[in-house]
Amino acid sequence: MLRAALTSVGGRLAALLPRHHVRLLCSSSHSSSSTIASLFSDPTPPADPAAAIQSAGVDLSHPDTVPALLLDPSLSGNYPAASRFFSWAASDAAAKAALNSRAFNSMLQLAAAHGDADRFWSLVDSMRSRGYGISKPAFRAASESFKAKDMARDADQLQEAFAAHGRNAAAAEVCKVLRAPGKDDTSKLAMLSESGIKVTDEVVALVVEKVGQFPQQAMVFFRWVEQSAGAGVSWGKVYNAMARVLGREDCIEEFREVLRKMRSKGIEMDRDVYVTVTDRFLKRKMVEDTVDVFRFMTSRPEKLVTDDFVFLLKKVVVTGDLDLKLVTRVLRYYRHAGNEVKDSAFDSVLKSLRSVGRLGESGRVLKAMEEGGFEPDGAAHEKAVLAMCDAGNLEEAHNYLTSMEESGHKMGPKIWSCLVQKYSLGENVDTAVSCFHEMLGKFGNEDVGSALEVLVSGLYKKKGAKEAFNVLKNVVTEKAVFPWQTTYKCLIHKLIRQGHLKQAFEVLGLMKSHGYPPFVDPFIPHISKSGTVDDCLGLLNATSLKGLPSRIVYVRLFQALFKEERHEVAQQLLSQSPASIQNHADVRDIFNRMKLEEPVAAELAEG
């Protein structure tokens, strides 16, 4: 029977087994453990250990059988056999169910007593996977064994493993209270206070990990921690855990209270907590609360990087309704922390505004940034104006441009040119003309060719070619503007198309005054088909040089008129031409060839 085994292990078994179970097992034979030791002494176990064990009268299904067997001297004194027996039991489907926490703890003691560290820690891992912990008797016995065998490293690891189990158990107990059904927060607080659980950093971390997704439970836990924790607790870790959990929309008031407490206690927010909370707030479009967290972080500027500032500024201008006060606040907090705001920050803001179709707000955003301490240069103001022009917010761009110049910022002609061009492409070309004259008054007639070309094109589309000509003629003659050659050519085409030959001839004269060669190509086909002799003379006068007519233009006109079979007009033009033209070989050749071709054409017509 096992009576001798129970007697030999004495107090150890009594500590492991309930008293009524000890009485039960005392009726078993000592030979049972001897039989098992004999079965597993051979490295190669029998084919059917279960049958042999059953025939020995050992009931492994009883929860206290295996612990008692392992502590019996017949088996505990034969460690290899005990180890093989336990391995077999762990692999046998029927016996495995009997391996409870006490069985594992008994085997732990044997492994430690024989200095088998590999086996010991393998057992600890198996216990963790099953949710078992190291018992105090097993811990004390194993610690003594490790120390006796100079296994200091294993002794230290065991100490930590045992402490970790205690922490896990404490955290599990706390979570059980927090999840207790039918209990209000006050009752849960009372239960936690009466539990005797010691608050440590590790327990806080474990509980937060388990209840972090349940803010109401977390708030009860944090209230208990604040009431119960001693001086040994790292309050920085506690409050950062609170901030991470409560930093959400449905707990915003509690989160703000946490920030107030952290500020009053001088506790810093960890960067990873800041990033987590900020991302969460921005996903919920809680921009103002995000700015508040940023303000908290600027009290410890070493924890912030420039990217944090630019990232938040971009989010403020694109998320929800644009709040310029928040833009100013972000700048003010960042500057107050001793940081410099670079021009590249505004460049990033412009990209964000463009991405959400808010370029028209560029000027207002820049002013809000100025109020926060940003000192933009002229280039930044020009970028704001260009952005507003791109957005079609021309009136505000014009007003902004004017106000900036009145305040002392010198804006370049490129910006005014852009404004003129944008107005020219819109409906209000009169404003485009007005802006162009403003531009001339500020910068003279330099670098205005691009703006004038677009202005002329806009005037033609909205008011016709004649009005475009009048504006161009005015700025050329009155303001000494030097248009591009392409502007002249384009206007000539449009004037001819709308039947304004006289004005087109005047454009030729303006071109001549600026040294451009005469642009006669569109005139020739038009006049040859439908023009009069006066039209021909008008072109010739406009293209004459120092009062001398252009022989080339005469020749091209005569050739075109004959091609269109307008012989009478050609003869009339020839009769009004200077003698030098009438007697010129090229002209005479054209008319002689026509005289020879006329009889042939008549004969063909008669035949």
C-alpha positions as CSV (number, residue, x, y, z in Angstrom):
1,M,0.0,0.0,0.0
2,L,1.0,3.7,-0.3
3,R,0.9,4.1,3.5
4,A,4.7,3.8,3.8
5,A,5.0,6.4,0.9
6,L,2.8,8.8,2.7
7,T,4.7,8.3,5.9
8,S,8.1,8.8,4.2
9,V,7.1,12.1,2.5
10,G,5.5,13.3,5.7
11,G,4.6,16.9,5.7
12,R,5.4,17.5,2.0
13,L,2.6,15.3,0.8
14,A,0.3,16.6,3.6
15,A,1.0,20.1,2.2
16,L,0.2,19.0,-1.3
17,L,-2.9,16.9,-0.8
18,P,-6.2,17.5,1.0
19,R,-6.5,15.5,4.3
20,H,-9.4,13.4,3.1
21,H,-7.4,12.5,0.0
22,V,-4.5,11.4,2.1
23,R,-6.7,9.0,4.0
24,L,-8.0,7.7,0.7
25,L,-4.6,7.0,-0.7
26,C,-3.3,5.4,2.5
27,S,-5.4,2.3,1.5
28,S,-3.3,1.8,-1.6
29,S,-0.3,-0.5,-1.7
30,H,3.3,0.7,-1.5
31,S,3.9,-1.9,-4.2
32,S,2.0,0.3,-6.7
33,S,4.8,2.9,-7.0
34,S,7.3,0.1,-7.0
35,T,5.5,-1.5,-9.9
36,I,5.5,1.7,-11.9
37,A,9.2,2.3,-11.1
38,S,9.9,-1.2,-12.3
39,L,7.9,-0.7,-15.5
40,F,9.7,2.5,-16.4
41,S,13.2,1.7,-15.2
42,D,14.0,0.3,-18.6
43,P,14.5,3.1,-21.2
44,T,12.2,1.1,-23.5
45,P,8.8,1.0,-21.8
46,P,6.5,-2.0,-22.2
47,A,4.1,-2.2,-25.2
48,D,1.0,-1.4,-23.1
49,P,2.0,0.5,-19.9
50,A,-1.6,1.4,-19.2
51,A,-2.7,-2.3,-18.9
52,A,0.3,-3.1,-16.7
53,I,-0.5,-0.1,-14.4
54,Q,-4.2,-1.0,-14.3
55,S,-3.3,-4.7,-13.4
56,A,-1.3,-3.3,-10.5
57,G,-4.4,-1.8,-9.1
58,V,-3.4,1.9,-9.7
59,D,-6.2,4.2,-10.6
60,L,-4.5,7.1,-12.5
61,S,-7.8,8.9,-13.1
62,H,-7.9,10.0,-9.5
63,P,-6.6,13.6,-9.3
64,D,-4.3,12.8,-6.3
65,T,-2.8,9.6,-7.6
66,V,0.0,10.9,-9.8
67,P,1.2,13.5,-7.2
68,A,1.4,10.8,-4.5
69,L,3.2,8.3,-6.8
70,L,5.8,10.9,-7.8
71,L,6.6,11.7,-4.1
72,D,6.8,8.1,-3.0
73,P,10.4,7.0,-2.4
74,S,10.0,4.0,-4.8
75,L,9.5,6.4,-7.7
76,S,11.0,9.7,-6.5
77,G,14.2,7.8,-5.7
78,N,14.4,6.6,-9.3
79,Y,14.3,9.9,-11.2
80,P,14.8,8.4,-14.7
81,A,11.8,6.1,-14.2
82,A,9.7,8.9,-12.7
83,S,10.6,11.1,-15.7
84,R,9.7,8.4,-18.2
85,F,6.5,7.7,-16.4
86,F,5.5,11.4,-16.4
87,S,6.3,11.8,-20.1
88,W,4.3,8.7,-20.9
89,A,1.3,10.0,-18.9
90,A,1.5,13.3,-20.7
91,S,1.3,11.5,-24.0
92,D,-1.4,9.0,-23.1
93,A,-4.9,10.2,-23.9
94,A,-6.4,8.6,-20.7
95,A,-3.6,9.4,-18.3
96,K,-3.1,13.0,-19.5
97,A,-6.4,14.0,-17.9
98,A,-4.9,13.1,-14.5
99,L,-1.9,15.5,-14.9
100,N,-3.3,18.4,-12.9
101,S,-1.4,21.3,-11.3
102,R,-0.3,19.2,-8.3
103,A,1.1,16.5,-10.6
104,F,3.2,19.1,-12.5
105,N,4.4,20.7,-9.3
106,S,5.4,17.3,-7.9
107,M,7.4,16.6,-11.1
108,L,9.0,20.1,-10.9
109,Q,10.3,19.2,-7.4
110,L,11.9,16.0,-8.7
111,A,13.5,17.7,-11.7
112,A,15.0,20.4,-9.5
113,A,16.1,17.9,-6.9
114,H,18.1,16.1,-9.6
115,G,19.5,19.2,-11.2
116,D,17.6,18.6,-14.5
117,A,17.2,22.3,-15.6
118,D,16.1,21.4,-19.2
119,R,13.3,19.2,-17.9
120,F,12.4,21.7,-15.2
121,W,11.9,24.7,-17.6
122,S,10.2,22.5,-20.2
123,L,7.7,21.6,-17.5
124,V,7.2,25.3,-16.6
125,D,6.4,26.0,-20.2
126,S,3.9,23.2,-20.3
127,M,2.3,24.5,-17.2
128,R,1.9,28.0,-18.6
129,S,0.2,26.6,-21.7
130,R,-2.3,24.8,-19.4
131,G,-2.8,27.8,-17.2
132,Y,-1.0,26.2,-14.2
133,G,1.2,28.1,-11.8
134,I,4.1,27.1,-9.6
135,S,2.9,26.4,-6.1
136,K,4.6,27.8,-3.0
137,P,5.8,24.4,-1.7
138,A,7.2,23.5,-5.2
139,F,8.8,27.0,-5.5
140,R,10.5,26.6,-2.0
141,A,11.7,23.1,-2.6
142,A,13.0,23.8,-6.2
143,S,14.7,27.0,-4.9
144,E,16.5,25.0,-2.2
145,S,17.5,22.4,-4.7
146,F,18.9,24.9,-7.2
147,K,20.9,26.7,-4.5
148,A,22.2,23.5,-3.0
149,K,23.5,22.5,-6.5
150,D,25.0,26.0,-7.2
151,M,22.5,26.6,-10.0
152,A,22.2,30.3,-9.2
153,R,21.0,31.3,-12.7
154,D,18.1,28.8,-12.5
155,A,17.3,29.9,-9.0
156,D,17.0,33.5,-10.2
157,Q,14.9,32.6,-13.2
158,L,12.6,30.6,-10.9
159,Q,12.2,33.6,-8.6
160,E,11.2,35.7,-11.6
161,A,8.9,33.0,-12.9
162,F,7.2,32.6,-9.6
163,A,6.8,36.4,-9.3
164,A,5.4,36.6,-12.8
165,H,2.8,34.0,-11.9
166,G,1.8,36.0,-8.9
167,R,1.4,39.1,-11.0
168,N,-0.6,37.2,-13.6
169,A,-2.8,35.8,-10.9
170,A,-3.3,39.2,-9.3
171,A,-4.2,40.7,-12.7
172,A,-6.6,37.9,-13.4
173,E,-8.3,38.5,-10.1
174,V,-8.6,42.2,-10.8
175,C,-10.1,41.5,-14.2
176,K,-12.5,39.1,-12.7
177,V,-13.8,41.9,-10.4
178,L,-13.9,44.4,-13.2
179,R,-16.0,42.1,-15.3
180,A,-18.3,41.0,-12.4
181,P,-21.9,40.9,-13.7
182,G,-24.5,42.9,-11.9
183,K,-22.0,45.1,-10.0
184,D,-21.9,48.8,-10.3
185,D,-18.6,50.8,-10.3
186,T,-18.8,51.6,-6.5
187,S,-19.2,47.9,-5.7
188,K,-16.3,47.0,-7.9
189,L,-14.1,49.6,-6.2
190,A,-15.0,48.2,-2.8
191,M,-14.3,44.6,-3.9
192,L,-10.9,45.7,-5.3
193,S,-10.0,47.6,-2.1
194,E,-10.9,44.5,0.0
195,S,-9.0,42.1,-2.3
196,G,-5.6,42.8,-0.7
197,I,-4.0,42.9,-4.1
198,K,-0.8,45.0,-4.3
199,V,-0.7,47.5,-7.1
200,T,2.6,47.3,-9.0
201,D,3.7,48.5,-12.4
202,E,3.5,45.0,-13.8
203,V,0.0,44.4,-12.5
204,V,-1.1,47.7,-14.1
205,A,0.4,46.8,-17.4
206,L,-1.2,43.3,-17.4
207,V,-4.7,44.6,-16.5
208,V,-4.5,47.5,-19.0
209,E,-3.6,44.9,-21.7
210,K,-6.7,42.9,-20.9
211,V,-9.3,45.7,-20.3
212,G,-7.9,48.4,-22.6
213,Q,-10.8,47.9,-25.1
214,F,-13.3,48.4,-22.3
215,P,-13.0,52.0,-21.2
216,Q,-15.6,51.8,-18.4
217,Q,-13.8,48.9,-16.8
218,A,-10.5,50.7,-17.3
219,M,-11.8,53.8,-15.6
220,V,-12.8,51.8,-12.5
221,F,-9.4,50.2,-12.4
222,F,-7.6,53.5,-12.7
223,R,-9.6,55.0,-9.9
224,W,-8.7,52.1,-7.7
225,V,-5.0,52.4,-8.7
226,E,-5.0,56.1,-7.7
227,Q,-6.6,55.3,-4.4
228,S,-4.5,52.2,-3.5
229,A,-1.1,52.5,-5.1
230,G,1.9,53.2,-2.9
231,A,5.1,55.2,-3.5
232,G,6.8,52.3,-5.3
233,V,4.5,52.7,-8.3
234,S,5.8,54.5,-11.4
235,W,3.1,57.1,-11.9
236,G,4.4,58.0,-15.3
237,K,3.7,54.5,-16.5
238,V,0.3,54.5,-14.8
239,Y,-0.9,57.8,-16.3
240,N,0.5,57.0,-19.7
241,A,-1.5,53.8,-19.7
242,M,-4.5,55.8,-18.6
243,A,-4.0,58.3,-21.5
244,R,-3.6,55.5,-24.0
245,V,-6.8,53.7,-23.0
246,L,-9.0,56.8,-22.4
247,G,-7.8,58.8,-25.4
248,R,-10.9,58.1,-27.4
249,E,-14.1,59.9,-28.3
250,D,-16.4,58.2,-25.8
251,C,-14.1,59.0,-22.9
252,I,-12.9,62.4,-23.9
253,E,-13.8,64.1,-20.6
254,E,-11.9,61.5,-18.6
255,F,-9.0,61.8,-21.0
256,R,-8.9,65.6,-20.5
257,E,-8.9,65.0,-16.7
258,V,-5.9,62.7,-17.1
259,L,-4.0,65.4,-19.0
260,R,-4.8,67.9,-16.2
261,K,-3.5,65.5,-13.6
262,M,-0.4,64.7,-15.7
263,R,0.3,68.4,-16.1
264,S,-0.2,69.2,-12.4
265,K,2.1,66.3,-11.4
266,G,4.7,67.1,-14.0
267,I,4.3,63.8,-15.8
268,E,5.4,63.6,-19.4
269,M,3.5,61.8,-22.1
270,D,5.4,59.0,-23.9
271,R,5.9,59.6,-27.6
272,D,4.2,56.3,-28.5
273,V,1.2,57.3,-26.5
274,Y,1.1,60.6,-28.3
275,V,1.2,59.0,-31.7
276,T,-1.5,56.4,-30.8
277,V,-3.9,59.0,-29.3
278,T,-3.3,61.5,-32.1
279,D,-4.0,59.0,-34.9
280,R,-7.1,57.9,-33.1
281,F,-8.4,61.4,-32.7
282,L,-7.7,62.4,-36.3
283,K,-9.6,59.3,-37.6
284,R,-12.6,60.6,-35.7
285,K,-12.0,64.2,-36.9
286,M,-11.4,65.3,-33.3
287,V,-9.0,68.1,-34.5
288,E,-9.3,70.4,-31.5
289,D,-8.6,67.6,-29.0
290,T,-5.6,66.6,-31.2
291,V,-4.3,70.2,-30.9
292,D,-4.7,70.0,-27.1
293,V,-2.6,66.9,-27.0
294,F,0.0,68.6,-29.2
295,R,0.0,71.5,-26.7
296,F,0.7,69.1,-23.9
297,M,3.6,67.6,-25.8
298,T,5.2,71.0,-26.5
299,S,5.9,71.4,-22.8
300,R,8.5,68.7,-23.5
301,P,9.8,69.8,-26.9
302,E,12.5,67.2,-27.0
303,K,9.8,64.6,-27.4
304,L,8.5,66.3,-30.6
305,V,10.0,66.4,-34.0
306,T,9.4,68.8,-36.9
307,D,7.4,66.2,-38.7
308,D,4.9,66.2,-35.8
309,F,4.2,69.9,-36.2
310,V,3.9,69.8,-40.0
311,F,1.8,66.6,-39.9
312,L,-0.7,68.2,-37.5
313,L,-0.8,71.5,-39.4
314,K,-1.7,69.7,-42.6
315,K,-4.4,67.7,-40.8
316,V,-5.9,70.9,-39.3
317,V,-6.4,72.5,-42.7
318,V,-7.9,69.5,-44.4
319,T,-10.0,67.8,-41.7
320,G,-13.7,68.9,-41.3
321,D,-14.5,72.6,-41.4
322,L,-11.5,74.8,-41.7
323,D,-10.8,76.4,-38.3
324,L,-8.2,79.1,-38.6
325,K,-8.0,79.6,-34.9
326,L,-6.6,76.1,-34.6
327,V,-4.0,76.9,-37.2
328,T,-2.9,79.8,-35.1
329,R,-2.9,77.8,-31.9
330,V,-0.7,75.0,-33.5
331,L,1.8,77.7,-34.6
332,R,1.8,79.5,-31.3
333,Y,2.4,76.3,-29.3
334,Y,5.2,75.2,-31.6
335,R,6.9,78.6,-31.5
336,H,6.4,78.9,-27.7
337,A,8.4,75.7,-27.4
338,G,11.4,77.5,-29.0
339,N,11.0,76.1,-32.5
340,E,11.5,77.9,-35.8
341,V,8.8,77.6,-38.4
342,K,10.4,77.2,-41.9
343,D,9.0,78.3,-45.2
344,S,8.7,74.6,-46.2
345,A,5.9,74.3,-43.6
346,F,3.7,76.6,-45.7
347,D,4.6,74.7,-48.9
348,S,3.4,71.5,-47.2
349,V,0.2,73.3,-46.2
350,L,-0.4,74.4,-49.8
351,K,-0.1,70.9,-51.0
352,S,-2.7,69.7,-48.5
353,L,-5.1,72.6,-49.4
354,R,-4.8,71.7,-53.0
355,S,-5.6,68.0,-52.2
356,V,-9.0,69.0,-50.8
357,G,-9.8,71.8,-53.1
358,R,-9.2,74.6,-50.6
359,L,-6.5,76.6,-52.4
360,G,-8.8,79.6,-52.3
361,E,-8.2,79.7,-48.5
362,S,-4.4,80.0,-48.9
363,G,-4.3,83.7,-48.0
364,R,-6.4,83.3,-44.9
365,V,-4.4,80.3,-43.7
366,L,-1.1,82.2,-44.2
367,K,-2.5,85.1,-42.1
368,A,-3.5,82.7,-39.4
369,M,0.0,81.3,-39.4
370,E,1.4,84.8,-39.1
371,E,-0.7,85.4,-36.1
372,G,0.8,82.3,-34.6
373,G,4.3,83.5,-35.0
374,F,5.3,82.6,-38.6
375,E,7.3,85.2,-40.4
376,P,6.6,84.6,-44.2
377,D,8.8,86.3,-46.7
378,G,7.6,87.8,-50.0
379,A,7.9,84.4,-51.7
380,A,5.4,82.9,-49.3
381,H,2.9,85.7,-50.0
382,E,3.4,85.2,-53.7
383,K,2.7,81.5,-53.3
384,A,-0.5,82.3,-51.5
385,V,-1.6,84.7,-54.3
386,L,-0.8,82.2,-57.0
387,A,-2.7,79.5,-55.1
388,M,-5.8,81.7,-54.8
389,C,-5.5,82.5,-58.5
390,D,-5.3,78.8,-59.3
391,A,-8.5,78.3,-57.3
392,G,-10.3,81.0,-59.1
393,N,-10.6,83.2,-56.0
394,L,-9.4,86.2,-58.0
395,E,-11.0,89.0,-56.0
396,E,-9.6,87.8,-52.8
397,A,-6.2,87.3,-54.4
398,H,-6.3,90.8,-55.8
399,N,-7.2,92.3,-52.4
400,Y,-4.5,90.2,-50.7
401,L,-1.9,91.3,-53.2
402,T,-2.8,94.9,-52.7
403,S,-2.8,94.7,-48.9
404,M,0.6,93.0,-48.9
405,E,2.1,95.7,-51.0
406,E,0.6,98.4,-48.8
407,S,2.1,96.7,-45.8
408,G,5.6,96.9,-47.3
409,H,6.0,93.6,-49.1
410,K,7.4,94.0,-52.6
411,M,5.6,91.6,-54.9
412,G,7.0,90.8,-58.3
413,P,5.5,91.3,-61.8
414,K,5.1,87.6,-62.1
415,I,2.3,87.6,-59.6
416,W,0.5,90.5,-61.2
417,S,0.9,88.9,-64.6
418,C,-0.7,85.7,-63.2
419,L,-3.6,87.7,-61.8
420,V,-4.2,89.5,-65.1
421,Q,-4.1,86.2,-67.0
422,K,-6.6,84.5,-64.7
423,Y,-8.9,87.5,-65.0
424,S,-8.5,87.4,-68.8
425,L,-9.5,83.7,-68.9
426,G,-12.6,84.4,-66.8
427,E,-15.7,86.4,-67.3
428,N,-14.6,89.8,-66.0
429,V,-12.1,91.0,-68.7
430,D,-12.6,94.6,-67.7
431,T,-11.0,93.8,-64.4
432,A,-8.2,92.1,-66.3
433,V,-7.6,95.4,-68.2
434,S,-7.7,97.3,-64.9
435,C,-5.2,95.0,-63.3
436,F,-2.9,95.2,-66.3
437,H,-2.8,99.0,-66.0
438,E,-2.1,98.6,-62.3
439,M,0.7,96.3,-63.2
440,L,2.1,98.8,-65.7
441,G,2.0,101.5,-63.1
442,K,4.0,99.4,-60.7
443,F,6.6,97.8,-62.9
444,G,6.5,99.7,-66.2
445,N,6.5,97.9,-69.5
446,E,9.0,95.2,-68.7
447,D,8.0,91.5,-68.6
448,V,4.4,92.1,-69.5
449,G,4.3,90.3,-72.8
450,S,2.8,87.1,-71.5
451,A,0.0,88.9,-69.6
452,L,-0.8,91.1,-72.6
453,E,-1.1,88.1,-74.9
454,V,-3.6,86.4,-72.6
455,L,-5.4,89.7,-72.1
456,V,-5.8,90.2,-75.9
457,S,-7.0,86.6,-76.3
458,G,-9.5,87.1,-73.5
459,L,-10.8,90.4,-74.9
460,Y,-11.3,88.8,-78.3
461,K,-13.4,86.0,-76.8
462,K,-15.5,88.2,-74.7
463,K,-15.7,91.5,-76.6
464,G,-14.4,90.8,-80.1
465,A,-11.2,91.5,-82.0
466,K,-11.9,95.2,-82.4
467,E,-12.0,95.8,-78.6
468,A,-8.8,93.7,-78.2
469,F,-7.2,95.9,-80.8
470,N,-8.2,99.1,-79.0
471,V,-6.7,98.0,-75.7
472,L,-3.5,96.8,-77.4
473,K,-3.1,100.0,-79.4
474,N,-3.7,102.1,-76.3
475,V,-1.0,100.3,-74.2
476,V,1.5,100.4,-77.1
477,T,1.0,104.0,-77.9
478,E,0.3,105.4,-74.5
479,K,2.4,103.1,-72.2
480,A,5.1,102.1,-74.6
481,V,4.4,98.4,-74.1
482,F,6.3,96.0,-76.3
483,P,4.0,93.1,-77.2
484,W,5.3,89.7,-78.3
485,Q,5.3,89.1,-82.1
486,T,2.9,86.2,-81.5
487,T,0.4,88.6,-79.9
488,Y,0.5,90.8,-83.1
489,K,0.1,87.8,-85.4
490,C,-2.8,86.3,-83.4
491,L,-4.6,89.6,-83.3
492,I,-4.2,90.1,-87.1
493,H,-5.8,86.7,-87.8
494,K,-8.7,87.5,-85.5
495,L,-9.3,91.0,-87.0
496,I,-9.3,89.7,-90.6
497,R,-11.6,86.9,-89.6
498,Q,-14.1,89.5,-88.2
499,G,-13.7,91.8,-91.2
500,H,-11.7,94.6,-89.5
501,L,-9.1,95.1,-92.2
502,K,-8.4,98.7,-91.3
503,Q,-7.5,97.8,-87.8
504,A,-5.4,94.8,-89.0
505,F,-3.4,97.3,-91.2
506,E,-2.8,99.4,-88.1
507,V,-1.4,96.4,-86.3
508,L,1.0,95.9,-89.2
509,G,2.1,99.5,-88.6
510,L,2.6,98.8,-84.8
511,M,4.7,95.7,-85.7
512,K,6.8,97.8,-88.0
513,S,7.5,100.3,-85.2
514,H,8.8,97.4,-83.0
515,G,11.1,96.1,-85.7
516,Y,9.0,93.0,-86.5
517,P,8.8,91.9,-90.2
518,P,5.4,92.5,-91.8
519,F,3.0,89.6,-91.4
520,V,1.1,89.6,-94.7
521,D,0.3,85.9,-95.0
522,P,-3.4,86.1,-93.8
523,F,-4.0,89.2,-95.8
524,I,-3.2,87.9,-99.3
525,P,-5.8,85.1,-99.6
526,H,-8.5,87.3,-97.9
527,I,-8.0,90.3,-100.2
528,S,-7.6,88.2,-103.4
529,K,-11.0,86.5,-102.8
530,S,-13.1,89.4,-101.7
531,G,-11.0,92.5,-101.2
532,T,-11.1,95.8,-103.2
533,V,-8.4,97.8,-104.8
534,D,-8.5,100.1,-101.7
535,D,-7.9,97.0,-99.6
536,C,-4.9,96.2,-101.7
537,L,-3.5,99.7,-101.4
538,G,-4.1,99.6,-97.6
539,L,-2.0,96.5,-97.3
540,L,0.7,98.0,-99.5
541,N,0.9,101.2,-97.6
542,A,1.1,99.3,-94.3
543,T,4.0,97.2,-95.5
544,S,5.9,100.0,-97.3
545,L,9.3,100.9,-95.9
546,K,10.4,104.5,-95.8
547,G,7.6,105.3,-98.2
548,L,8.7,102.8,-100.7
549,P,6.2,100.0,-101.6
550,S,7.2,96.4,-101.2
551,R,7.7,94.7,-104.5
552,I,7.3,91.3,-103.0
553,V,3.9,92.2,-101.6
554,Y,2.8,93.6,-105.1
555,V,3.9,90.4,-106.8
556,R,2.1,88.1,-104.3
557,L,-1.1,90.2,-104.6
558,F,-1.0,90.1,-108.4
559,Q,-0.4,86.3,-108.4
560,A,-3.3,85.7,-105.9
561,L,-5.7,88.0,-107.8
562,F,-5.1,86.2,-111.1
563,K,-5.4,82.8,-109.4
564,E,-8.9,83.9,-108.2
565,E,-9.5,85.2,-111.8
566,R,-10.0,88.7,-110.5
567,H,-8.3,90.3,-113.5
568,E,-10.1,93.5,-113.4
569,V,-9.0,94.2,-109.8
570,A,-5.5,93.3,-110.8
571,Q,-5.5,95.8,-113.7
572,Q,-7.0,98.5,-111.5
573,L,-4.3,97.9,-108.9
574,L,-1.6,97.9,-111.6
575,S,-2.9,101.3,-113.0
576,Q,-2.5,102.8,-109.6
577,S,0.9,101.4,-108.9
578,P,4.1,103.4,-109.1
579,A,6.1,103.2,-112.4
580,S,8.8,101.2,-110.7
581,I,6.3,98.5,-110.0
582,Q,4.6,98.6,-113.4
583,N,7.9,98.3,-115.2
584,H,9.4,95.7,-113.0
585,A,10.2,92.5,-114.9
586,D,8.4,90.2,-112.4
587,V,5.2,92.2,-112.6
588,R,5.3,92.5,-116.4
589,D,6.0,88.7,-116.7
590,I,2.9,88.0,-114.6
591,F,0.6,90.1,-116.8
592,N,2.2,88.9,-120.1
593,R,1.6,85.4,-119.0
594,M,-2.0,86.2,-118.3
595,K,-2.5,87.8,-121.7
596,L,-1.2,84.6,-123.4
597,E,-3.4,82.4,-121.4
598,E,-6.6,84.3,-122.0
599,P,-7.0,83.4,-125.8
600,V,-6.3,79.8,-125.0
601,A,-8.9,79.8,-122.3
602,A,-11.4,81.5,-124.7
603,E,-10.8,78.9,-127.4
604,L,-11.2,76.1,-124.9
605,A,-14.4,77.6,-123.8
606,E,-15.8,78.0,-127.4
607,G,-14.7,74.5,-128.4
